[in-house]
C-alpha cells in the first residue's frame, strides 16, 4: 500500500514538473517583438541610419527583431504606421505636425496615433544646380526643369513651401516643370543635364549631393535673408542653417539655407517598456550610429526634445525623466 502511494506521489511530482516545463517553453513565450523602421529613399540619410538602428536594436534590446524599410519619406511613413505596417519611423517635424493636427495633405484626417521618441539631426535643404548655369536664386527656376523630390515625400512638401515663397507653383507646368524623383535619381538627372535644379533634404553630408559634387561642378543656392525670415516666421518648424564651406567638393563659400528637425516617432500602442529600452539603446550606443553615418553625431541627448511636434511616448518620457532631461 505504501509503495502504491509513493508511486502515485512520484508520478504527480513528475506531471507537475512537465506542466511547469511546458509553460516555460510555450510557443508564445519569448516571441520576438517585430520592429519595422520606415525610413526614406536609399540616397538620403534616413535609410542608412535606419539600418544602423535596426542592427543596434537587434544587438542591444532583448527579444526584438528589427529591420529597416526604404520608403518615399515621411507622408508614406505615417500611412504605414496607420496600417500597422511600421512600428517606428523617421519623420520631418513639420510633416509630423501636419499629420497629427490634420492639416495640409492630412487635412481633416488627423493621425493621433503618432508619438515621439527623439530628435535626431537637422534635415538641411540643399537646392543644387550646375555651377555652370546662370541660376543663382530660387526665383530663377521659373520656366526651368526642377526635381522637388519623390511623389508624396516630405521633400516634395519642402519644395512646395520654399518655391511658394518666391511665387513659384510647380503644379502649374508653365511656371516650373517638375520631374518627381528620389535622391539618387535626382542627382543622376542633374549630372545628365536633364534638369536645371534639385532639392535634396538631408543631414550633412548627404550622399546624393556628394555624388553629384564628385561628378560635376555644383552650386548650392543660398536663400535671401528676407526669404529665410519669412519662411521661419510663417512656418516655425524651419530654422536658418549654414552649410559650412568645404562640406562638399568645390564648395568654397558658406551656404545660408534652412533646415527642419528630423524626428524618430512611433505608434502609441507600442509598450512603454519596449520604447524605454529602444530609447536607452540609442543614447547608450550612439557611437555605433555615428560609425554608420556622421549625421548621428548631431543626435545629442540634451537636444532630444528639440522640435518635437507630436506628443512624447511614455516609454521615452520615462527614460528622459530618469536622466534628468524632463521633470
ZIBEL-V770546 format. One record per helix or strand of 3 or more residues. SS is the DSSP state (H for helix, E for strand). FROM is the first residue (numbers start at 0). TO is the last residue. Records with the same first field share a line. If there is no record, write none. Layout:
BEGIN
SS=FROM-TO ; FROM-TO
END
This chain:
BEGIN
H=1-23 ; 45-59 ; 73-81 ; 92-100 ; 103-105 ; 137-140 ; 153-164 ; 182-190 ; 206-214 ; 224-233 ; 271-283 ; 285-291 ; 293-297 ; 300-302 ; 313-321
E=32-37 ; 63-68 ; 87-91 ; 113-129 ; 144-146 ; 196-201 ; 217-219 ; 238-242 ; 254-266
END
